[in-house]
């Protein structure tokens, strides 16, 4: 049985993720507040960022950039 969350990104009640997708408090916040649909939207946006900026995910700076962009994408009021 799937869980339902109030998605802060989409502003709707929707199916939640099965597990936190990211370690630590950020992952727990995503698990509690972001729907599966919004997470899928982020994954598409993340792929675009990786390709557009030609990020090397082995570099710590690239990981930090993606984490910052993830928080902005998922939790920004814009």
PyMOL Python script that loads the backbone (N, CA, C, O; Angstrom):
from pymol import cmd

cmd.read_pdbstr("""\
ATOM      1  N   UNK A   1       0.850  -1.183   0.000  1.00  0.00           N
ATOM      2  CA  UNK A   1       0.000   0.000   0.000  1.00  0.00           C
ATOM      3  C   UNK A   1       0.891   1.240   0.000  1.00  0.00           C
ATOM      4  O   UNK A   1       1.849   1.318   0.769  1.00  0.00           O
ATOM      5  N   UNK A   2       0.586   2.183  -0.837  1.00  0.00           N
ATOM      6  CA  UNK A   2       1.407   3.386  -0.943  1.00  0.00           C
ATOM      7  C   UNK A   2       0.988   4.412   0.107  1.00  0.00           C
ATOM      8  O   UNK A   2      -0.148   4.425   0.581  1.00  0.00           O
ATOM      9  N   UNK A   3       1.939   5.262   0.450  1.00  0.00           N
ATOM     10  CA  UNK A   3       1.631   6.323   1.402  1.00  0.00           C
ATOM     11  C   UNK A   3       1.322   7.597   0.639  1.00  0.00           C
ATOM     12  O   UNK A   3       1.771   7.788  -0.491  1.00  0.00           O
ATOM     13  N   UNK A   4       0.554   8.458   1.270  1.00  0.00           N
ATOM     14  CA  UNK A   4       0.181   9.727   0.678  1.00  0.00           C
ATOM     15  C   UNK A   4       0.841  10.843   1.469  1.00  0.00           C
ATOM     16  O   UNK A   4       0.902  10.800   2.698  1.00  0.00           O
ATOM     17  N   UNK A   5       1.336  11.847   0.746  1.00  0.00           N
ATOM     18  CA  UNK A   5       1.928  13.024   1.389  1.00  0.00           C
ATOM     19  C   UNK A   5       1.298  14.271   0.785  1.00  0.00           C
ATOM     20  O   UNK A   5       0.791  14.246  -0.336  1.00  0.00           O
ATOM     21  N   UNK A   6       1.336  15.357   1.540  1.00  0.00           N
ATOM     22  CA  UNK A   6       0.979  16.651   0.970  1.00  0.00           C
ATOM     23  C   UNK A   6       2.268  17.203   0.372  1.00  0.00           C
ATOM     24  O   UNK A   6       3.186  17.586   1.098  1.00  0.00           O
ATOM     25  N   UNK A   7       2.328  17.240  -0.948  1.00  0.00           N
ATOM     26  CA  UNK A   7       3.541  17.638  -1.652  1.00  0.00           C
ATOM     27  C   UNK A   7       3.681  19.163  -1.628  1.00  0.00           C
ATOM     28  O   UNK A   7       2.824  19.880  -2.143  1.00  0.00           O
ATOM     29  N   UNK A   8       4.766  19.647  -1.027  1.00  0.00           N
ATOM     30  CA  UNK A   8       4.989  21.093  -0.961  1.00  0.00           C
ATOM     31  C   UNK A   8       5.385  21.661  -2.316  1.00  0.00           C
ATOM     32  O   UNK A   8       5.193  22.854  -2.555  1.00  0.00           O
ATOM     33  N   UNK A   9       5.929  20.848  -3.203  1.00  0.00           N
ATOM     34  CA  UNK A   9       6.300  21.304  -4.547  1.00  0.00           C
ATOM     35  C   UNK A   9       5.059  21.526  -5.406  1.00  0.00           C
ATOM     36  O   UNK A   9       4.928  22.564  -6.054  1.00  0.00           O
ATOM     37  N   UNK A  10       4.153  20.558  -5.412  1.00  0.00           N
ATOM     38  CA  UNK A  10       2.984  20.605  -6.283  1.00  0.00           C
ATOM     39  C   UNK A  10       1.738  21.153  -5.591  1.00  0.00           C
ATOM     40  O   UNK A  10       0.777  21.549  -6.250  1.00  0.00           O
ATOM     41  N   UNK A  11       1.762  21.171  -4.264  1.00  0.00           N
ATOM     42  CA  UNK A  11       0.620  21.677  -3.509  1.00  0.00           C
ATOM     43  C   UNK A  11      -0.588  20.759  -3.536  1.00  0.00           C
ATOM     44  O   UNK A  11      -1.725  21.218  -3.429  1.00  0.00           O
ATOM     45  N   UNK A  12      -0.344  19.452  -3.681  1.00  0.00           N
ATOM     46  CA  UNK A  12      -1.437  18.477  -3.737  1.00  0.00           C
ATOM     47  C   UNK A  12      -1.136  17.284  -2.847  1.00  0.00           C
ATOM     48  O   UNK A  12       0.010  17.051  -2.460  1.00  0.00           O
ATOM     49  N   UNK A  13      -2.186  16.529  -2.528  1.00  0.00           N
ATOM     50  CA  UNK A  13      -2.012  15.234  -1.879  1.00  0.00           C
ATOM     51  C   UNK A  13      -1.695  14.228  -2.982  1.00  0.00           C
ATOM     52  O   UNK A  13      -2.429  14.124  -3.964  1.00  0.00           O
ATOM     53  N   UNK A  14      -0.612  13.498  -2.817  1.00  0.00           N
ATOM     54  CA  UNK A  14      -0.194  12.564  -3.858  1.00  0.00           C
ATOM     55  C   UNK A  14       0.616  11.432  -3.239  1.00  0.00           C
ATOM     56  O   UNK A  14       0.998  11.487  -2.070  1.00  0.00           O
ATOM     57  N   UNK A  15       0.867  10.410  -4.042  1.00  0.00           N
ATOM     58  CA  UNK A  15       1.630   9.252  -3.582  1.00  0.00           C
ATOM     59  C   UNK A  15       3.044   9.679  -3.189  1.00  0.00           C
ATOM     60  O   UNK A  15       3.708  10.412  -3.923  1.00  0.00           O
ATOM     61  N   UNK A  16       3.494   9.214  -2.029  1.00  0.00           N
ATOM     62  CA  UNK A  16       4.829   9.529  -1.538  1.00  0.00           C
ATOM     63  C   UNK A  16       5.854   8.502  -1.987  1.00  0.00           C
ATOM     64  O   UNK A  16       5.518   7.463  -2.556  1.00  0.00           O
ATOM     65  N   UNK A  17       7.094   8.817  -1.721  1.00  0.00           N
ATOM     66  CA  UNK A  17       8.196   7.915  -2.042  1.00  0.00           C
ATOM     67  C   UNK A  17       8.208   6.735  -1.084  1.00  0.00           C
ATOM     68  O   UNK A  17       7.724   6.842   0.043  1.00  0.00           O
ATOM     69  N   UNK A  18       8.754   5.617  -1.523  1.00  0.00           N
ATOM     70  CA  UNK A  18       8.827   4.416  -0.686  1.00  0.00           C
ATOM     71  C   UNK A  18       9.922   4.536   0.367  1.00  0.00           C
ATOM     72  O   UNK A  18       9.774   4.037   1.482  1.00  0.00           O
ATOM     73  N   UNK A  19      11.029   5.201   0.010  1.00  0.00           N
ATOM     74  CA  UNK A  19      12.176   5.365   0.906  1.00  0.00           C
ATOM     75  C   UNK A  19      12.757   6.761   0.722  1.00  0.00           C
ATOM     76  O   UNK A  19      12.562   7.370  -0.329  1.00  0.00           O
ATOM     77  N   UNK A  20      13.470   7.282   1.723  1.00  0.00           N
ATOM     78  CA  UNK A  20      14.161   8.555   1.511  1.00  0.00           C
ATOM     79  C   UNK A  20      15.170   8.417   0.369  1.00  0.00           C
ATOM     80  O   UNK A  20      15.971   7.483   0.369  1.00  0.00           O
ATOM     81  N   UNK A  21      15.143   9.330  -0.599  1.00  0.00           N
ATOM     82  CA  UNK A  21      15.997   9.198  -1.771  1.00  0.00           C
ATOM     83  C   UNK A  21      17.388   9.787  -1.611  1.00  0.00           C
ATOM     84  O   UNK A  21      18.206   9.718  -2.528  1.00  0.00           O
ATOM     85  N   UNK A  22      17.653  10.361  -0.458  1.00  0.00           N
ATOM     86  CA  UNK A  22      18.882  11.105  -0.226  1.00  0.00           C
ATOM     87  C   UNK A  22      19.236  10.911   1.235  1.00  0.00           C
ATOM     88  O   UNK A  22      18.327  10.851   2.062  1.00  0.00           O
ATOM     89  N   UNK A  23      20.505  10.810   1.599  1.00  0.00           N
ATOM     90  CA  UNK A  23      20.855  10.559   2.998  1.00  0.00           C
ATOM     91  C   UNK A  23      20.634  11.782   3.898  1.00  0.00           C
ATOM     92  O   UNK A  23      20.605  12.921   3.433  1.00  0.00           O
ATOM     93  N   UNK A  24      20.483  11.514   5.178  1.00  0.00           N
ATOM     94  CA  UNK A  24      20.439  12.573   6.178  1.00  0.00           C
ATOM     95  C   UNK A  24      19.115  13.302   6.268  1.00  0.00           C
ATOM     96  O   UNK A  24      18.096  12.836   5.757  1.00  0.00           O
ATOM     97  N   UNK A  25      19.140  14.467   6.933  1.00  0.00           N
ATOM     98  CA  UNK A  25      17.925  15.250   7.158  1.00  0.00           C
ATOM     99  C   UNK A  25      17.258  15.714   5.863  1.00  0.00           C
ATOM    100  O   UNK A  25      16.031  15.795   5.794  1.00  0.00           O
ATOM    101  N   UNK A  26      18.049  16.016   4.849  1.00  0.00           N
ATOM    102  CA  UNK A  26      17.482  16.448   3.569  1.00  0.00           C
ATOM    103  C   UNK A  26      16.653  15.320   2.965  1.00  0.00           C
ATOM    104  O   UNK A  26      15.544  15.550   2.485  1.00  0.00           O
ATOM    105  N   UNK A  27      17.184  14.118   2.990  1.00  0.00           N
ATOM    106  CA  UNK A  27      16.451  12.961   2.470  1.00  0.00           C
ATOM    107  C   UNK A  27      15.169  12.701   3.239  1.00  0.00           C
ATOM    108  O   UNK A  27      14.146  12.343   2.656  1.00  0.00           O
ATOM    109  N   UNK A  28      15.229  12.883   4.558  1.00  0.00           N
ATOM    110  CA  UNK A  28      14.034  12.669   5.370  1.00  0.00           C
ATOM    111  C   UNK A  28      12.979  13.731   5.064  1.00  0.00           C
ATOM    112  O   UNK A  28      11.786  13.429   5.022  1.00  0.00           O
ATOM    113  N   UNK A  29      13.418  14.977   4.851  1.00  0.00           N
ATOM    114  CA  UNK A  29      12.473  16.042   4.505  1.00  0.00           C
ATOM    115  C   UNK A  29      11.821  15.754   3.147  1.00  0.00           C
ATOM    116  O   UNK A  29      10.615  15.941   2.987  1.00  0.00           O
ATOM    117  N   UNK A  30      12.600  15.309   2.189  1.00  0.00           N
ATOM    118  CA  UNK A  30      12.056  14.945   0.880  1.00  0.00           C
ATOM    119  C   UNK A  30      11.042  13.811   1.043  1.00  0.00           C
ATOM    120  O   UNK A  30       9.959  13.858   0.458  1.00  0.00           O
ATOM    121  N   UNK A  31      11.382  12.814   1.819  1.00  0.00           N
ATOM    122  CA  UNK A  31      10.498  11.671   2.062  1.00  0.00           C
ATOM    123  C   UNK A  31       9.170  12.119   2.660  1.00  0.00           C
ATOM    124  O   UNK A  31       8.115  11.603   2.292  1.00  0.00           O
ATOM    125  N   UNK A  32       9.221  13.078   3.583  1.00  0.00           N
ATOM    126  CA  UNK A  32       8.028  13.539   4.287  1.00  0.00           C
ATOM    127  C   UNK A  32       7.192  14.539   3.498  1.00  0.00           C
ATOM    128  O   UNK A  32       5.976  14.592   3.678  1.00  0.00           O
ATOM    129  N   UNK A  33       7.823  15.343   2.617  1.00  0.00           N
ATOM    130  CA  UNK A  33       7.130  16.483   2.020  1.00  0.00           C
ATOM    131  C   UNK A  33       7.036  16.489   0.499  1.00  0.00           C
ATOM    132  O   UNK A  33       6.397  17.377  -0.065  1.00  0.00           O
ATOM    133  N   UNK A  34       7.650  15.528  -0.177  1.00  0.00           N
ATOM    134  CA  UNK A  34       7.694  15.541  -1.643  1.00  0.00           C
ATOM    135  C   UNK A  34       7.042  14.270  -2.198  1.00  0.00           C
ATOM    136  O   UNK A  34       7.302  13.166  -1.719  1.00  0.00           O
ATOM    137  N   UNK A  35       6.204  14.442  -3.204  1.00  0.00           N
ATOM    138  CA  UNK A  35       5.521  13.301  -3.829  1.00  0.00           C
ATOM    139  C   UNK A  35       6.427  12.596  -4.829  1.00  0.00           C
ATOM    140  O   UNK A  35       7.455  13.122  -5.256  1.00  0.00           O
ATOM    141  N   UNK A  36       6.011  11.403  -5.181  1.00  0.00           N
ATOM    142  CA  UNK A  36       6.735  10.624  -6.185  1.00  0.00           C
ATOM    143  C   UNK A  36       6.767  11.372  -7.520  1.00  0.00           C
ATOM    144  O   UNK A  36       7.782  11.356  -8.217  1.00  0.00           O
ATOM    145  N   UNK A  37       5.661  12.023  -7.872  1.00  0.00           N
ATOM    146  CA  UNK A  37       5.590  12.784  -9.123  1.00  0.00           C
ATOM    147  C   UNK A  37       6.585  13.952  -9.125  1.00  0.00           C
ATOM    148  O   UNK A  37       7.292  14.164 -10.110  1.00  0.00           O
ATOM    149  N   UNK A  38       6.639  14.702  -8.030  1.00  0.00           N
ATOM    150  CA  UNK A  38       7.582  15.831  -7.944  1.00  0.00           C
ATOM    151  C   UNK A  38       9.020  15.328  -7.979  1.00  0.00           C
ATOM    152  O   UNK A  38       9.886  15.973  -8.570  1.00  0.00           O
ATOM    153  N   UNK A  39       9.283  14.184  -7.353  1.00  0.00           N
ATOM    154  CA  UNK A  39      10.630  13.617  -7.375  1.00  0.00           C
ATOM    155  C   UNK A  39      11.025  13.223  -8.805  1.00  0.00           C
ATOM    156  O   UNK A  39      12.166  13.429  -9.217  1.00  0.00           O
ATOM    157  N   UNK A  40      10.085  12.661  -9.548  1.00  0.00           N
ATOM    158  CA  UNK A  40      10.355  12.313 -10.948  1.00  0.00           C
ATOM    159  C   UNK A  40      10.648  13.574 -11.773  1.00  0.00           C
ATOM    160  O   UNK A  40      11.506  13.556 -12.656  1.00  0.00           O
ATOM    161  N   UNK A  41       9.938  14.656 -11.482  1.00  0.00           N
ATOM    162  CA  UNK A  41      10.212  15.927 -12.162  1.00  0.00           C
ATOM    163  C   UNK A  41      11.628  16.401 -11.844  1.00  0.00           C
ATOM    164  O   UNK A  41      12.341  16.882 -12.724  1.00  0.00           O
ATOM    165  N   UNK A  42      12.029  16.260 -10.576  1.00  0.00           N
ATOM    166  CA  UNK A  42      13.388  16.654 -10.203  1.00  0.00           C
ATOM    167  C   UNK A  42      14.424  15.817 -10.953  1.00  0.00           C
ATOM    168  O   UNK A  42      15.417  16.358 -11.439  1.00  0.00           O
ATOM    169  N   UNK A  43      14.205  14.508 -11.052  1.00  0.00           N
ATOM    170  CA  UNK A  43      15.175  13.650 -11.727  1.00  0.00           C
ATOM    171  C   UNK A  43      15.367  14.078 -13.184  1.00  0.00           C
ATOM    172  O   UNK A  43      16.486  14.055 -13.696  1.00  0.00           O
ATOM    173  N   UNK A  44      14.287  14.464 -13.845  1.00  0.00           N
ATOM    174  CA  UNK A  44      14.397  14.972 -15.210  1.00  0.00           C
ATOM    175  C   UNK A  44      15.169  16.279 -15.263  1.00  0.00           C
ATOM    176  O   UNK A  44      15.996  16.485 -16.151  1.00  0.00           O
ATOM    177  N   UNK A  45      14.896  17.161 -14.312  1.00  0.00           N
ATOM    178  CA  UNK A  45      15.600  18.445 -14.247  1.00  0.00           C
ATOM    179  C   UNK A  45      17.079  18.236 -13.921  1.00  0.00           C
ATOM    180  O   UNK A  45      17.950  18.913 -14.467  1.00  0.00           O
ATOM    181  N   UNK A  46      17.344  17.291 -13.025  1.00  0.00           N
ATOM    182  CA  UNK A  46      18.724  16.974 -12.659  1.00  0.00           C
ATOM    183  C   UNK A  46      19.510  16.479 -13.874  1.00  0.00           C
ATOM    184  O   UNK A  46      20.657  16.876 -14.080  1.00  0.00           O
ATOM    185  N   UNK A  47      18.897  15.625 -14.664  1.00  0.00           N
ATOM    186  CA  UNK A  47      19.554  15.125 -15.875  1.00  0.00           C
ATOM    187  C   UNK A  47      19.892  16.268 -16.813  1.00  0.00           C
ATOM    188  O   UNK A  47      20.973  16.301 -17.401  1.00  0.00           O
ATOM    189  N   UNK A  48      18.961  17.207 -16.953  1.00  0.00           N
ATOM    190  CA  UNK A  48      19.201  18.371 -17.797  1.00  0.00           C
ATOM    191  C   UNK A  48      20.376  19.190 -17.264  1.00  0.00           C
ATOM    192  O   UNK A  48      21.220  19.633 -18.043  1.00  0.00           O
ATOM    193  N   UNK A  49      20.442  19.394 -15.954  1.00  0.00           N
ATOM    194  CA  UNK A  49      21.545  20.152 -15.354  1.00  0.00           C
ATOM    195  C   UNK A  49      22.888  19.450 -15.575  1.00  0.00           C
ATOM    196  O   UNK A  49      23.880  20.089 -15.926  1.00  0.00           O
ATOM    197  N   UNK A  50      22.910  18.150 -15.370  1.00  0.00           N
ATOM    198  CA  UNK A  50      24.146  17.377 -15.554  1.00  0.00           C
ATOM    199  C   UNK A  50      24.647  17.529 -16.983  1.00  0.00           C
ATOM    200  O   UNK A  50      25.838  17.736 -17.214  1.00  0.00           O
ATOM    201  N   UNK A  51      23.730  17.424 -17.939  1.00  0.00           N
ATOM    202  CA  UNK A  51      24.118  17.529 -19.344  1.00  0.00           C
ATOM    203  C   UNK A  51      24.491  18.957 -19.724  1.00  0.00           C
ATOM    204  O   UNK A  51      25.502  19.178 -20.391  1.00  0.00           O
ATOM    205  N   UNK A  52      23.686  19.921 -19.305  1.00  0.00           N
ATOM    206  CA  UNK A  52      23.922  21.310 -19.687  1.00  0.00           C
ATOM    207  C   UNK A  52      25.231  21.846 -19.135  1.00  0.00           C
ATOM    208  O   UNK A  52      25.978  22.530 -19.834  1.00  0.00           O
ATOM    209  N   UNK A  53      25.505  21.530 -17.870  1.00  0.00           N
ATOM    210  CA  UNK A  53      26.731  22.023 -17.228  1.00  0.00           C
ATOM    211  C   UNK A  53      27.886  21.031 -17.334  1.00  0.00           C
ATOM    212  O   UNK A  53      28.978  21.291 -16.828  1.00  0.00           O
ATOM    213  N   UNK A  54      27.648  19.901 -17.986  1.00  0.00           N
ATOM    214  CA  UNK A  54      28.661  18.855 -18.152  1.00  0.00           C
ATOM    215  C   UNK A  54      29.324  18.500 -16.820  1.00  0.00           C
ATOM    216  O   UNK A  54      30.548  18.505 -16.682  1.00  0.00           O
ATOM    217  N   UNK A  55      28.470  18.196 -15.856  1.00  0.00           N
ATOM    218  CA  UNK A  55      28.951  17.918 -14.510  1.00  0.00           C
ATOM    219  C   UNK A  55      29.595  16.545 -14.423  1.00  0.00           C
ATOM    220  O   UNK A  55      29.111  15.570 -14.999  1.00  0.00           O
ATOM    221  N   UNK A  56      30.697  16.496 -13.687  1.00  0.00           N
ATOM    222  CA  UNK A  56      31.350  15.230 -13.362  1.00  0.00           C
ATOM    223  C   UNK A  56      30.927  14.890 -11.940  1.00  0.00           C
ATOM    224  O   UNK A  56      31.356  15.551 -10.994  1.00  0.00           O
ATOM    225  N   UNK A  57      30.102  13.880 -11.780  1.00  0.00           N
ATOM    226  CA  UNK A  57      29.536  13.565 -10.473  1.00  0.00           C
ATOM    227  C   UNK A  57      30.541  12.968  -9.504  1.00  0.00           C
ATOM    228  O   UNK A  57      30.197  12.685  -8.356  1.00  0.00           O
ATOM    229  N   UNK A  58      31.770  12.772  -9.941  1.00  0.00           N
ATOM    230  CA  UNK A  58      32.824  12.341  -9.028  1.00  0.00           C
ATOM    231  C   UNK A  58      33.443  13.532  -8.305  1.00  0.00           C
ATOM    232  O   UNK A  58      34.169  13.354  -7.327  1.00  0.00           O
ATOM    233  N   UNK A  59      33.164  14.733  -8.773  1.00  0.00           N
ATOM    234  CA  UNK A  59      33.706  15.942  -8.151  1.00  0.00           C
ATOM    235  C   UNK A  59      32.768  16.436  -7.051  1.00  0.00           C
ATOM    236  O   UNK A  59      31.564  16.556  -7.274  1.00  0.00           O
ATOM    237  N   UNK A  60      33.314  16.724  -5.860  1.00  0.00           N
ATOM    238  CA  UNK A  60      32.483  17.208  -4.758  1.00  0.00           C
ATOM    239  C   UNK A  60      31.729  18.501  -5.091  1.00  0.00           C
ATOM    240  O   UNK A  60      30.610  18.701  -4.617  1.00  0.00           O
ATOM    241  N   UNK A  61      32.328  19.372  -5.896  1.00  0.00           N
ATOM    242  CA  UNK A  61      31.670  20.628  -6.252  1.00  0.00           C
ATOM    243  C   UNK A  61      30.400  20.373  -7.064  1.00  0.00           C
ATOM    244  O   UNK A  61      29.398  21.068  -6.900  1.00  0.00           O
ATOM    245  N   UNK A  62      30.454  19.378  -7.931  1.00  0.00           N
ATOM    246  CA  UNK A  62      29.287  19.039  -8.745  1.00  0.00           C
ATOM    247  C   UNK A  62      28.166  18.485  -7.867  1.00  0.00           C
ATOM    248  O   UNK A  62      26.997  18.815  -8.068  1.00  0.00           O
ATOM    249  N   UNK A  63      28.516  17.653  -6.906  1.00  0.00           N
ATOM    250  CA  UNK A  63      27.514  17.108  -5.990  1.00  0.00           C
ATOM    251  C   UNK A  63      26.876  18.211  -5.149  1.00  0.00           C
ATOM    252  O   UNK A  63      25.664  18.210  -4.932  1.00  0.00           O
ATOM    253  N   UNK A  64      27.689  19.146  -4.678  1.00  0.00           N
ATOM    254  CA  UNK A  64      27.180  20.261  -3.880  1.00  0.00           C
ATOM    255  C   UNK A  64      26.252  21.134  -4.722  1.00  0.00           C
ATOM    256  O   UNK A  64      25.200  21.562  -4.247  1.00  0.00           O
ATOM    257  N   UNK A  65      26.640  21.399  -5.971  1.00  0.00           N
ATOM    258  CA  UNK A  65      25.808  22.177  -6.881  1.00  0.00           C
ATOM    259  C   UNK A  65      24.443  21.503  -7.069  1.00  0.00           C
ATOM    260  O   UNK A  65      23.409  22.165  -6.988  1.00  0.00           O
ATOM    261  N   UNK A  66      24.441  20.187  -7.319  1.00  0.00           N
ATOM    262  CA  UNK A  66      23.184  19.475  -7.522  1.00  0.00           C
ATOM    263  C   UNK A  66      22.325  19.460  -6.258  1.00  0.00           C
ATOM    264  O   UNK A  66      21.100  19.550  -6.343  1.00  0.00           O
ATOM    265  N   UNK A  67      22.947  19.347  -5.101  1.00  0.00           N
ATOM    266  CA  UNK A  67      22.179  19.368  -3.853  1.00  0.00           C
ATOM    267  C   UNK A  67      21.511  20.728  -3.661  1.00  0.00           C
ATOM    268  O   UNK A  67      20.347  20.802  -3.270  1.00  0.00           O
ATOM    269  N   UNK A  68      22.247  21.795  -3.937  1.00  0.00           N
ATOM    270  CA  UNK A  68      21.685  23.143  -3.822  1.00  0.00           C
ATOM    271  C   UNK A  68      20.528  23.321  -4.793  1.00  0.00           C
ATOM    272  O   UNK A  68      19.478  23.849  -4.425  1.00  0.00           O
ATOM    273  N   UNK A  69      20.719  22.881  -6.032  1.00  0.00           N
ATOM    274  CA  UNK A  69      19.670  23.001  -7.047  1.00  0.00           C
ATOM    275  C   UNK A  69      18.461  22.131  -6.698  1.00  0.00           C
ATOM    276  O   UNK A  69      17.323  22.519  -6.960  1.00  0.00           O
ATOM    277  N   UNK A  70      18.703  20.965  -6.112  1.00  0.00           N
ATOM    278  CA  UNK A  70      17.615  20.084  -5.704  1.00  0.00           C
ATOM    279  C   UNK A  70      16.753  20.766  -4.648  1.00  0.00           C
ATOM    280  O   UNK A  70      15.526  20.750  -4.744  1.00  0.00           O
ATOM    281  N   UNK A  71      17.382  21.361  -3.649  1.00  0.00           N
ATOM    282  CA  UNK A  71      16.632  22.058  -2.601  1.00  0.00           C
ATOM    283  C   UNK A  71      15.842  23.211  -3.202  1.00  0.00           C
ATOM    284  O   UNK A  71      14.681  23.423  -2.852  1.00  0.00           O
ATOM    285  N   UNK A  72      16.468  23.951  -4.100  1.00  0.00           N
ATOM    286  CA  UNK A  72      15.784  25.074  -4.738  1.00  0.00           C
ATOM    287  C   UNK A  72      14.597  24.595  -5.561  1.00  0.00           C
ATOM    288  O   UNK A  72      13.522  25.192  -5.505  1.00  0.00           O
ATOM    289  N   UNK A  73      14.782  23.529  -6.322  1.00  0.00           N
ATOM    290  CA  UNK A  73      13.718  23.000  -7.180  1.00  0.00           C
ATOM    291  C   UNK A  73      12.541  22.468  -6.356  1.00  0.00           C
ATOM    292  O   UNK A  73      11.385  22.746  -6.675  1.00  0.00           O
ATOM    293  N   UNK A  74      12.830  21.711  -5.308  1.00  0.00           N
ATOM    294  CA  UNK A  74      11.787  21.051  -4.553  1.00  0.00           C
ATOM    295  C   UNK A  74      11.100  21.930  -3.520  1.00  0.00           C
ATOM    296  O   UNK A  74       9.902  21.777  -3.281  1.00  0.00           O
ATOM    297  N   UNK A  75      11.832  22.841  -2.910  1.00  0.00           N
ATOM    298  CA  UNK A  75      11.281  23.572  -1.761  1.00  0.00           C
ATOM    299  C   UNK A  75      11.126  25.072  -1.961  1.00  0.00           C
ATOM    300  O   UNK A  75      10.639  25.762  -1.065  1.00  0.00           O
ATOM    301  N   UNK A  76      11.526  25.587  -3.106  1.00  0.00           N
ATOM    302  CA  UNK A  76      11.429  27.021  -3.356  1.00  0.00           C
ATOM    303  C   UNK A  76       9.972  27.421  -3.571  1.00  0.00           C
ATOM    304  O   UNK A  76       9.188  26.666  -4.147  1.00  0.00           O
ATOM    305  N   UNK A  77       9.626  28.601  -3.107  1.00  0.00           N
ATOM    306  CA  UNK A  77       8.269  29.118  -3.266  1.00  0.00           C
ATOM    307  C   UNK A  77       8.066  29.756  -4.628  1.00  0.00           C
ATOM    308  O   UNK A  77       6.953  30.176  -4.947  1.00  0.00           O
ATOM    309  N   UNK A  78       9.124  29.841  -5.448  1.00  0.00           N
ATOM    310  CA  UNK A  78       9.035  30.519  -6.747  1.00  0.00           C
ATOM    311  C   UNK A  78       8.116  29.815  -7.705  1.00  0.00           C
ATOM    312  O   UNK A  78       7.939  30.268  -8.836  1.00  0.00           O
TER     313      UNK A  78
END
""", "prot")
cmd.dss("prot")
cmd.show_as("cartoon", "prot")
cmd.util.cbc("prot")
cmd.orient("prot")
